[in-house]
Amino acid sequence: MTEKESFGSVSLVRQGEHRFYSFTMPSDILAETCYVINRDEDPIEGFQRELDKKRAAEIANYIDSGLGTIPSSIVLSAQEDCEFSYDSKTKSISFKPINKSFLIIDGQHRVYGFRLAKTALRIPVIVYEGLSKRDETRLFIDINSKQKGVPTELLLDIKKLAEYENDTEQYLRELFDTFSNENDSALYNRLSASRREKGKITRSVFNTAMKPLVKFFGNKSPDEVYEIYNSYLIAFNEGILAPHNLEEQAFNTTVFKAIAGFFPIITARVKDRFGAIYSPDNYYEFTEVVG
């Protein structure tokens, strides 16, 4: 007979028609007693997305680094076979730690990461009891449709504060900030650092467009690259876009990336004819022909 696990310091919370229990559980027990029903594996009752093993491995490495902290709660639904119970006098819960004690409603990648990690932590959990399959599915939909993920633009913008930037990200951040702040910039007032805005290029799009060019720039500083690439953008606008009244297209995501992709070709021709003098006029000699 499986002996029950017990945990204290449990808070009983009532919200609308439901009630749930909030407490912490060791990550190894959590990993051993939780499961998911993948939609692909079970088209009838499954509602979870396919597990991203790479993401789970990143969580495990984050935990094992010694710096990892995951304060957000795993949301679970206690299954009948685990005999989940709550003692109001001792404010504790108990359950059988069997293979499928809890169905994961939210947090499958974190739980799988706990399973891969060598380090054990105490993890905050929210446990619902007595949910039907309909209730579990509705709760999954509510959680994943109501909560909004943090925009990529904001995460990139604050990486410097967290000291999470790699060398390439730091380089691109400095270049983006220069294009954003310099009055003679072809992108002045047309960049948005931390959120999406119509008619502006986000930091995320800027990085995607410019990252392939980092090796092309070699050892040049962000300031040097700014002078060169800004000259190119000015000439591209005057030679190709402006004659057809298409200036605004430069701030379309797809077009902005295409302009960046065209840069090495034009720059190589400028260098062949004028040497390393990358002025707007020299770039214009070639963009005018294309336009």
C-alpha positions as CSV (number, residue, x, y, z in Angstrom):
1,M,0.0,0.0,0.0
2,T,1.4,3.4,-1.0
3,E,2.0,5.6,2.0
4,K,0.6,9.1,1.8
5,E,2.7,12.3,1.5
6,S,1.6,15.2,3.7
7,F,2.4,18.9,3.4
8,G,1.5,21.7,5.8
9,S,1.1,25.5,5.6
10,V,-1.7,25.1,3.1
11,S,-3.9,28.0,2.2
12,L,-7.5,27.2,1.0
13,V,-8.7,29.8,-1.5
14,R,-12.2,30.1,-2.9
15,Q,-12.8,31.9,-6.2
16,G,-16.3,31.7,-7.7
17,E,-17.5,28.2,-8.1
18,H,-14.0,26.7,-7.5
19,R,-11.6,26.3,-4.6
20,F,-8.0,25.4,-4.7
21,Y,-5.1,24.8,-2.3
22,S,-1.8,26.8,-2.3
23,F,1.4,25.3,-0.8
24,T,4.9,24.2,-1.7
25,M,6.1,20.8,-2.8
26,P,9.6,19.3,-3.4
27,S,10.4,19.4,-7.1
28,D,11.3,15.7,-7.2
29,I,8.0,14.6,-5.8
30,L,6.2,17.0,-8.2
31,A,8.1,15.5,-11.1
32,E,7.2,12.0,-10.1
33,T,3.5,12.5,-9.5
34,C,2.5,14.8,-12.4
35,Y,1.5,14.1,-16.0
36,V,0.0,15.7,-19.1
37,I,-2.4,14.6,-21.8
38,N,-0.9,15.7,-25.1
39,R,-3.4,16.6,-27.8
40,D,-1.5,14.8,-30.5
41,E,-1.2,11.6,-28.3
42,D,-4.8,11.6,-27.2
43,P,-7.1,13.6,-29.7
44,I,-10.2,12.9,-27.6
45,E,-9.1,13.9,-24.1
46,G,-5.8,15.7,-24.6
47,F,-5.5,19.4,-24.5
48,Q,-1.8,20.2,-23.8
49,R,0.6,21.3,-26.5
50,E,3.6,19.2,-27.5
51,L,6.5,19.3,-25.0
52,D,9.5,21.4,-26.1
53,K,12.3,19.3,-24.7
54,K,14.9,22.0,-25.4
55,R,12.9,24.5,-23.3
56,A,12.6,22.0,-20.5
57,A,16.4,21.3,-20.6
58,E,17.1,25.1,-20.4
59,I,14.9,25.2,-17.3
60,A,16.9,22.3,-15.8
61,N,20.2,24.0,-16.5
62,Y,18.9,27.2,-15.1
63,I,18.0,25.4,-11.8
64,D,21.3,23.5,-11.6
65,S,23.3,26.7,-12.2
66,G,22.6,27.6,-8.6
67,L,21.1,31.0,-9.6
68,G,17.7,29.7,-10.7
69,T,14.5,30.7,-9.0
70,I,11.0,29.9,-10.2
71,P,8.5,31.6,-8.0
72,S,5.4,31.1,-10.3
73,S,3.0,28.4,-9.2
74,I,2.4,25.1,-11.1
75,V,-1.3,24.7,-11.6
76,L,-2.5,21.1,-11.0
77,S,-5.7,19.1,-10.9
78,A,-5.8,16.3,-8.2
79,Q,-6.9,13.0,-9.7
80,E,-9.3,10.7,-7.8
81,D,-6.9,7.8,-7.5
82,C,-4.4,9.8,-5.4
83,E,-7.0,10.3,-2.6
84,F,-6.2,14.0,-2.1
85,S,-7.6,15.4,1.1
86,Y,-7.4,18.5,3.2
87,D,-7.3,18.8,7.0
88,S,-8.7,22.2,8.0
89,K,-7.5,21.8,11.6
90,T,-3.9,21.3,10.8
91,K,-4.1,23.2,7.5
92,S,-2.4,20.4,5.7
93,I,-3.0,18.2,2.7
94,S,-2.2,14.6,2.0
95,F,-2.2,12.4,-1.1
96,K,-0.9,9.1,-2.5
97,P,2.3,9.9,-4.5
98,I,1.4,7.7,-7.4
99,N,2.4,8.1,-11.1
100,K,-0.6,10.2,-12.0
101,S,-1.6,12.0,-8.9
102,F,-1.9,15.4,-10.6
103,L,-2.8,16.5,-14.1
104,I,-0.8,19.5,-15.1
105,I,-3.0,22.4,-16.1
106,D,-0.2,25.0,-16.4
107,G,3.6,24.5,-16.1
108,Q,4.4,21.3,-18.0
109,H,7.8,22.6,-19.2
110,R,8.8,23.6,-15.7
111,V,7.8,20.2,-14.3
112,Y,9.7,18.4,-17.0
113,G,12.7,20.7,-16.3
114,F,12.5,19.7,-12.6
115,R,12.6,16.0,-13.7
116,L,15.8,16.7,-15.7
117,A,17.4,18.8,-13.0
118,K,19.9,17.4,-10.5
119,T,19.0,20.0,-7.9
120,A,15.8,19.7,-5.8
121,L,13.8,22.8,-4.9
122,R,10.5,23.6,-3.1
123,I,8.0,24.7,-5.7
124,P,4.8,26.7,-5.3
125,V,1.8,24.8,-6.5
126,I,-1.9,25.4,-6.9
127,V,-4.0,22.3,-6.6
128,Y,-7.7,22.1,-7.7
129,E,-9.7,19.2,-6.4
130,G,-12.8,17.5,-7.9
131,L,-12.6,19.0,-11.4
132,S,-14.3,17.3,-14.3
133,K,-12.5,16.9,-17.6
134,R,-14.6,19.8,-18.9
135,D,-13.5,21.9,-16.0
136,E,-9.8,21.0,-16.5
137,T,-10.0,21.9,-20.1
138,R,-11.8,25.2,-19.5
139,L,-9.3,26.1,-16.8
140,F,-6.4,25.4,-19.3
141,I,-8.1,27.7,-21.9
142,D,-8.7,30.5,-19.3
143,I,-5.2,30.5,-18.0
144,N,-3.6,30.5,-21.5
145,S,-6.0,33.0,-23.1
146,K,-6.2,35.5,-20.2
147,Q,-2.5,35.8,-19.3
148,K,-0.4,37.8,-21.7
149,G,3.2,36.9,-22.4
150,V,5.9,39.6,-22.0
151,P,6.7,41.1,-25.4
152,T,10.0,40.0,-27.0
153,E,10.7,43.7,-27.5
154,L,10.5,44.4,-23.7
155,L,12.7,41.4,-22.8
156,L,15.4,42.5,-25.2
157,D,15.2,46.1,-23.9
158,I,15.7,45.1,-20.3
159,K,18.4,42.4,-20.8
160,K,21.1,45.0,-20.1
161,L,19.6,45.6,-16.6
162,A,19.6,41.9,-15.9
163,E,23.2,41.5,-17.2
164,Y,22.0,38.7,-19.5
165,E,23.3,40.1,-22.8
166,N,25.8,38.2,-24.9
167,D,28.3,40.1,-26.9
168,T,26.2,40.2,-30.1
169,E,23.1,41.4,-28.2
170,Q,25.2,44.2,-26.5
171,Y,26.6,45.2,-29.9
172,L,23.2,45.4,-31.5
173,R,21.7,47.2,-28.6
174,E,24.3,49.9,-28.8
175,L,23.8,50.2,-32.6
176,F,20.0,50.4,-32.2
177,D,20.3,53.1,-29.5
178,T,22.6,55.1,-31.7
179,F,20.2,54.9,-34.6
180,S,17.4,55.9,-32.2
181,N,19.1,58.9,-30.6
182,E,21.2,60.6,-33.4
183,N,19.4,63.5,-35.1
184,D,20.9,62.7,-38.5
185,S,19.8,59.0,-38.3
186,A,17.7,57.7,-41.2
187,L,15.7,55.9,-38.5
188,Y,15.3,58.8,-36.1
189,N,11.9,58.7,-34.4
190,R,11.1,55.5,-36.3
191,L,12.4,52.9,-33.8
192,S,10.5,51.5,-30.8
193,A,12.7,49.9,-28.1
194,S,10.2,48.1,-25.8
195,R,6.9,47.7,-27.6
196,R,5.3,47.3,-31.0
197,E,4.1,50.5,-32.7
198,K,2.6,51.0,-36.1
199,G,5.1,52.5,-38.6
200,K,8.1,51.8,-36.3
201,I,10.8,49.2,-36.3
202,T,11.1,47.3,-33.0
203,R,14.3,46.2,-31.3
204,S,13.4,42.6,-32.1
205,V,13.0,43.3,-35.8
206,F,16.1,45.4,-35.9
207,N,18.2,42.7,-34.3
208,T,16.8,40.0,-36.7
209,A,17.7,42.2,-39.7
210,M,21.1,43.3,-38.5
211,K,22.4,40.2,-36.7
212,P,23.5,38.5,-40.0
213,L,25.6,41.6,-40.8
214,V,27.6,41.6,-37.5
215,K,30.3,39.3,-39.0
216,F,30.4,41.4,-42.1
217,F,31.2,44.5,-40.0
218,G,34.2,42.8,-38.6
219,N,35.9,44.7,-35.8
220,K,34.2,48.0,-36.5
221,S,32.6,49.7,-33.5
222,P,28.8,50.4,-33.3
223,D,29.6,54.1,-34.0
224,E,31.6,53.2,-37.1
225,V,28.8,50.9,-38.3
226,Y,26.3,53.6,-37.7
227,E,28.0,56.0,-40.0
228,I,28.3,53.4,-42.8
229,Y,24.8,51.9,-42.5
230,N,23.1,55.2,-42.0
231,S,24.7,56.4,-45.3
232,Y,23.4,53.3,-47.0
233,L,19.9,53.8,-45.6
234,I,19.9,57.5,-46.8
235,A,21.0,56.4,-50.3
236,F,18.5,53.5,-50.4
237,N,15.7,55.9,-49.6
238,E,16.7,58.6,-52.1
239,G,17.7,56.2,-54.9
240,I,15.1,53.5,-54.7
241,L,12.1,54.4,-52.4
242,A,11.6,58.1,-52.8
243,P,11.3,58.2,-56.6
244,H,8.3,55.9,-56.3
245,N,6.9,57.6,-53.2
246,L,7.6,54.4,-51.2
247,E,9.5,56.0,-48.3
248,E,7.1,54.5,-45.6
249,Q,7.9,51.0,-46.9
250,A,11.3,51.2,-45.3
251,F,9.5,50.7,-41.9
252,N,7.6,47.6,-43.0
253,T,9.1,44.6,-41.2
254,T,9.7,42.5,-44.3
255,V,11.1,45.4,-46.4
256,F,13.4,46.5,-43.5
257,K,14.9,43.0,-43.4
258,A,15.2,42.9,-47.2
259,I,17.1,46.3,-47.2
260,A,19.5,44.8,-44.7
261,G,20.0,41.7,-46.9
262,F,20.9,44.0,-49.9
263,F,23.5,45.9,-47.9
264,P,26.6,43.6,-48.4
265,I,26.0,43.6,-52.2
266,I,25.9,47.4,-52.6
267,T,28.7,47.9,-50.0
268,A,31.0,45.6,-52.0
269,R,30.4,47.6,-55.1
270,V,31.0,50.9,-53.3
271,K,34.3,49.6,-52.0
272,D,35.4,48.4,-55.4
273,R,34.8,51.9,-56.9
274,F,35.5,54.3,-54.1
275,G,37.6,52.4,-51.6
276,A,36.5,52.5,-47.9
277,I,34.6,55.8,-48.3
278,Y,31.0,54.8,-47.5
279,S,29.2,58.1,-48.0
280,P,25.6,58.6,-48.9
281,D,26.7,60.0,-52.3
282,N,28.8,56.9,-53.0
283,Y,26.0,54.6,-52.1
284,Y,23.6,56.6,-54.2
285,E,25.7,55.9,-57.3
286,F,24.4,52.3,-57.1
287,T,21.0,52.7,-55.5
288,E,19.9,55.2,-58.1
289,V,20.7,52.6,-60.8
290,V,18.5,50.0,-59.0
291,G,15.7,52.5,-58.4
